[in-house]
Amino acid sequence: MPAVPSQLGSPQGELSVRVLAMPADTNPAGNIFGGWVLGQMDIAGATHAISHIGFQVATVAVDAMKFYKPINVGDEVSCYTRISRIGRTSITVIVEIWVRRRRQGNPMNVTTGAFTYVAMDDDRKPVEIKNKTF
C-alpha cells in the first residue's frame, strides 16, 4: 500500500508527468475532477512502465488509490512514479501526485495510487517481462 502523505517528506520516484490543472478539468464543486486526476496518473504510470520494460502496456488494475486533498485550478500537478513489483507479465507502479499551489512554494502530496499493467507484444498478447530489476 502506498505511504500516506504524513510519511512522505518529498516525492518518491521520478517525475513522469507535469501539467497545470485547468478550469475545463473541474467537477461541479469547482475542484479538479477525480477522473482527470486518475487519467494523469495512468498516463504517468504507463509511461514509466513502458520505458522500463520496453513493451506497450495495458492497464489491468488501479489499487489503493487515495485522495488526500483536492487539486485546484491553476495548481502545478506533478506525477512521480516508481516500480513496486514486476511479475511474469505484469508490472505495478506507484504513482504520487504532488501539487504546487499558485503563489505558494512548497509542494504537497495530494494523491497516491498503485497501477498494474500487463506487458503487450505487437499482437496485443501478454508477453513475459525479462528485465526484473528495479
C-alpha positions in Angstrom: 0.0 0.0 0.0 1.3 3.5 -0.8 2.5 5.6 2.1 0.2 8.3 3.5 1.2 11.9 3.0 2.4 12.5 6.5 5.1 9.8 5.9 6.3 11.5 2.7 8.6 14.5 3.1 9.3 14.7 -0.6 8.3 13.0 -3.8 9.4 9.4 -4.2 10.4 8.2 -7.6 11.0 10.0 -10.9 9.0 12.8 -12.5 6.9 11.3 -15.3 4.2 14.0 -16.0 3.8 17.7 -15.1 0.8 19.7 -16.1 -1.3 22.7 -15.0 -4.8 22.0 -13.7 -7.3 24.0 -15.9 -10.9 25.1 -15.5 -12.1 22.6 -18.1 -11.0 19.8 -15.7 -13.3 20.8 -12.8 -16.3 19.0 -11.3 -19.5 20.7 -10.3 -17.9 21.6 -6.9 -15.1 23.5 -8.6 -12.4 21.0 -7.7 -10.4 19.2 -10.3 -12.4 16.1 -11.4 -11.1 12.8 -9.9 -11.4 11.2 -13.3 -8.9 13.7 -14.8 -6.6 13.0 -11.9 -6.9 9.2 -12.5 -6.1 9.7 -16.2 -3.0 11.7 -15.5 -1.8 9.1 -13.0 -2.5 6.3 -15.5 -0.5 8.1 -18.2 2.4 8.6 -15.8 2.4 5.0 -14.6 2.2 3.6 -18.1 4.9 5.8 -19.4 7.2 4.7 -16.6 6.4 1.0 -17.2 6.9 1.2 -20.9 10.3 2.9 -20.5 11.4 0.3 -18.1 10.3 -2.9 -19.8 10.4 -1.9 -23.5 6.8 -3.1 -24.3 3.5 -1.4 -24.7 1.2 -2.0 -21.7 -2.5 -2.3 -20.9 -3.8 -1.1 -17.5 -5.4 -4.0 -15.6 -5.8 -2.6 -12.1 -5.8 0.5 -10.0 -5.4 -0.3 -6.3 -5.2 1.6 -3.1 -5.9 5.0 -4.7 -6.3 7.7 -2.1 -7.2 11.4 -2.5 -5.8 13.3 0.5 -6.5 16.9 -0.6 -8.3 18.5 -3.5 -6.5 19.8 -6.6 -7.4 23.4 -7.5 -7.5 25.2 -10.8 -4.0 26.6 -11.5 -2.2 24.1 -9.4 1.0 22.7 -10.9 0.4 18.9 -10.9 3.4 16.6 -10.9 3.2 12.8 -11.1 6.1 10.9 -9.6 6.5 7.2 -10.4 8.4 4.2 -9.0 8.1 0.4 -9.6 6.9 -1.6 -6.7 6.6 -5.1 -8.3 7.4 -6.9 -11.5 5.7 -10.2 -12.2 5.9 -12.6 -15.2 3.9 -10.4 -17.5 2.8 -7.5 -15.2 4.4 -4.5 -13.6 3.0 -2.4 -10.7 3.9 1.3 -10.5 3.2 3.5 -7.5 2.2 7.0 -8.7 2.2 10.0 -6.3 0.7 13.4 -7.3 2.3 16.4 -5.8 0.9 19.9 -6.3 2.4 23.3 -6.0 -0.4 25.8 -5.3 -0.4 29.2 -7.1 1.8 31.7 -5.3 3.0 29.0 -2.8 6.4 27.4 -2.9 6.1 24.1 -1.0 4.7 21.1 -3.0 2.4 18.7 -1.2 1.3 15.1 -1.8 -2.4 15.1 -2.7 -3.0 11.6 -4.2 -1.2 8.3 -4.3 -2.2 5.0 -6.1 -0.8 1.7 -7.3 -1.3 0.9 -11.0 -0.8 -2.5 -12.5 -0.1 -3.0 -16.2 0.3 -6.1 -18.4 3.2 -6.1 -21.0 1.8 -6.5 -24.5 3.6 -7.7 -27.7 2.8 -6.3 -31.2 -0.2 -8.6 -31.5 -1.5 -7.2 -28.2 -0.9 -10.5 -26.4 0.7 -10.7 -22.9 4.5 -11.0 -23.1 7.0 -12.1 -20.4 9.0 -9.3 -18.9 12.7 -10.1 -18.9 14.0 -7.1 -17.0 13.0 -7.9 -13.4 15.3 -5.3 -11.8 14.1 -2.0 -10.4 
